[in-house]
Amino acid sequence: MDDGILTTLKLLIIGESGVGKSR
């Protein structure tokens, strides 16, 4: 497994959560 994939998934999850909280 590549850490890059995990990092990308985490960024996507965090990004979505941030946007949801912002709204």
LUMKOLFI-393012 format. One record per residue: residue in one letter; x, y, z of N, C-alpha, C, O in turn. Coordinates in nm, 4 decimals. Layout:
<romis>
<romi aa="A" n_X="X" n_Y="Y" n_Z="Z" ca_X="X" ca_Y="Y" ca_Z="Z" c_X="X" c_Y="Y" c_Z="Z" o_X="X" o_Y="Y" o_Z="Z"/>
...
</romis>
This chain:
<romis>
<romi aa="M" n_X="0.0858" n_Y="-0.1204" n_Z="0.0000" ca_X="0.0000" ca_Y="0.0000" ca_Z="0.0000" c_X="0.0891" c_Y="0.1250" c_Z="0.0000" o_X="0.1924" o_Y="0.1283" o_Z="0.0668"/>
<romi aa="D" n_X="0.0489" n_Y="0.2254" n_Z="-0.0739" ca_X="0.1283" ca_Y="0.3490" ca_Z="-0.0790" c_X="0.0728" c_Y="0.4527" c_Z="0.0182" o_X="-0.0484" o_Y="0.4726" o_Z="0.0272"/>
<romi aa="D" n_X="0.1622" n_Y="0.5176" n_Z="0.0901" ca_X="0.1164" ca_Y="0.6212" ca_Z="0.1846" c_X="0.0471" c_Y="0.7338" c_Z="0.1092" o_X="-0.0411" o_Y="0.8009" o_Z="0.1627"/>
<romi aa="G" n_X="0.0886" n_Y="0.7538" n_Z="-0.0164" ca_X="0.0283" ca_Y="0.8619" ca_Z="-0.0958" c_X="-0.1227" c_Y="0.8441" c_Z="-0.1054" o_X="-0.1982" o_Y="0.9407" o_Z="-0.0945"/>
<romi aa="I" n_X="-0.1662" n_Y="0.7195" n_Z="-0.1259" ca_X="-0.3110" ca_Y="0.6945" ca_Z="-0.1388" c_X="-0.3803" c_Y="0.7271" c_Z="-0.0065" o_X="-0.4833" o_Y="0.7944" o_Z="-0.0039"/>
<romi aa="L" n_X="-0.3224" n_Y="0.6785" n_Z="0.1026" ca_X="-0.3838" ca_Y="0.7045" ca_Z="0.2338" c_X="-0.3892" c_Y="0.8541" c_Z="0.2608" o_X="-0.4894" o_Y="0.9062" o_Z="0.3098"/>
<romi aa="T" n_X="-0.2801" n_Y="0.9222" n_Z="0.2281" ca_X="-0.2757" ca_Y="1.0677" ca_Z="0.2512" c_X="-0.3837" c_Y="1.1370" c_Z="0.1696" o_X="-0.4527" o_Y="1.2264" o_Z="0.2187"/>
<romi aa="T" n_X="-0.3975" n_Y="1.0946" n_Z="0.0446" ca_X="-0.4979" ca_Y="1.1572" ca_Z="-0.0428" c_X="-0.6372" c_Y="1.1355" c_Z="0.0153" o_X="-0.7182" o_Y="1.2281" o_Z="0.0201"/>
<romi aa="L" n_X="-0.6644" n_Y="1.0133" n_Z="0.0593" ca_X="-0.7968" ca_Y="0.9846" ca_Z="0.1158" c_X="-0.8205" c_Y="1.0721" c_Z="0.2386" o_X="-0.9286" o_Y="1.1283" o_Z="0.2563"/>
<romi aa="K" n_X="-0.7185" n_Y="1.0827" n_Z="0.3228" ca_X="-0.7338" ca_Y="1.1645" ca_Z="0.4443" c_X="-0.7613" c_Y="1.3091" c_Z="0.4067" o_X="-0.8477" o_Y="1.3741" o_Z="0.4657"/>
<romi aa="L" n_X="-0.6877" n_Y="1.3593" n_Z="0.3083" ca_X="-0.7069" ca_Y="1.4994" ca_Z="0.2659" c_X="-0.8492" c_Y="1.5178" c_Z="0.2152" o_X="-0.9137" o_Y="1.6182" o_Z="0.2453"/>
<romi aa="L" n_X="-0.8985" n_Y="1.4209" n_Z="0.1383" ca_X="-1.0341" ca_Y="1.4323" ca_Z="0.0832" c_X="-1.1357" c_Y="1.4329" c_Z="0.1971" o_X="-1.2283" o_Y="1.5140" o_Z="0.1982"/>
<romi aa="I" n_X="-1.1179" n_Y="1.3416" n_Z="0.2930" ca_X="-1.2114" ca_Y="1.3333" ca_Z="0.4059" c_X="-1.2060" c_Y="1.4632" c_Z="0.4866" o_X="-1.3096" o_Y="1.5203" o_Z="0.5208"/>
<romi aa="I" n_X="-1.0841" n_Y="1.5093" n_Z="0.5167" ca_X="-1.0690" ca_Y="1.6326" ca_Z="0.5958" c_X="-1.1280" c_Y="1.7503" c_Z="0.5188" o_X="-1.1974" o_Y="1.8346" o_Z="0.5757"/>
<romi aa="G" n_X="-1.0995" n_Y="1.7550" n_Z="0.3883" ca_X="-1.1500" ca_Y="1.8654" ca_Z="0.3056" c_X="-1.3023" c_Y="1.8682" c_Z="0.3085" o_X="-1.3628" o_Y="1.9739" o_Z="0.3264"/>
<romi aa="E" n_X="-1.3639" n_Y="1.7514" n_Z="0.2908" ca_X="-1.5106" ca_Y="1.7463" ca_Z="0.2917" c_X="-1.5629" c_Y="1.7904" c_Z="0.4280" o_X="-1.6590" o_Y="1.8670" o_Z="0.4360"/>
<romi aa="S" n_X="-1.5004" n_Y="1.7425" n_Z="0.5348" ca_X="-1.5453" ca_Y="1.7786" ca_Z="0.6694" c_X="-1.5311" c_Y="1.9290" c_Z="0.6889" o_X="-1.6202" o_Y="1.9936" o_Z="0.7440"/>
<romi aa="G" n_X="-1.4180" n_Y="1.9849" n_Z="0.6433" ca_X="-1.3948" ca_Y="2.1294" ca_Z="0.6586" c_X="-1.5020" c_Y="2.2077" c_Z="0.5847" o_X="-1.5570" o_Y="2.3039" o_Z="0.6381"/>
<romi aa="V" n_X="-1.5316" n_Y="2.1667" n_Z="0.4622" ca_X="-1.6327" ca_Y="2.2383" ca_Z="0.3832" c_X="-1.7674" c_Y="2.2280" c_Z="0.4545" o_X="-1.8397" o_Y="2.3271" o_Z="0.4653"/>
<romi aa="G" n_X="-1.8010" n_Y="2.1098" n_Z="0.5027" ca_X="-1.9293" ca_Y="2.0910" ca_Z="0.5704" c_X="-1.9371" c_Y="2.1806" c_Z="0.6932" o_X="-2.0397" o_Y="2.2440" o_Z="0.7179"/>
<romi aa="K" n_X="-1.8282" n_Y="2.1859" n_Z="0.7705" ca_X="-1.8293" ca_Y="2.2703" ca_Z="0.8912" c_X="-1.8396" c_Y="2.4170" c_Z="0.8510" o_X="-1.9115" o_Y="2.4948" o_Z="0.9136"/>
<romi aa="S" n_X="-1.7665" n_Y="2.4537" n_Z="0.7453" ca_X="-1.7676" ca_Y="2.5945" ca_Z="0.7003" c_X="-1.9113" c_Y="2.6356" c_Z="0.6685" o_X="-1.9556" o_Y="2.7442" o_Z="0.7060"/>
<romi aa="R" n_X="-1.9830" n_Y="2.5478" n_Z="0.5993" ca_X="-2.1210" ca_Y="2.5787" ca_Z="0.5628" c_X="-2.2078" c_Y="2.5581" c_Z="0.6858" o_X="-2.3291" o_Y="2.5781" o_Z="0.6798"/>
</romis>
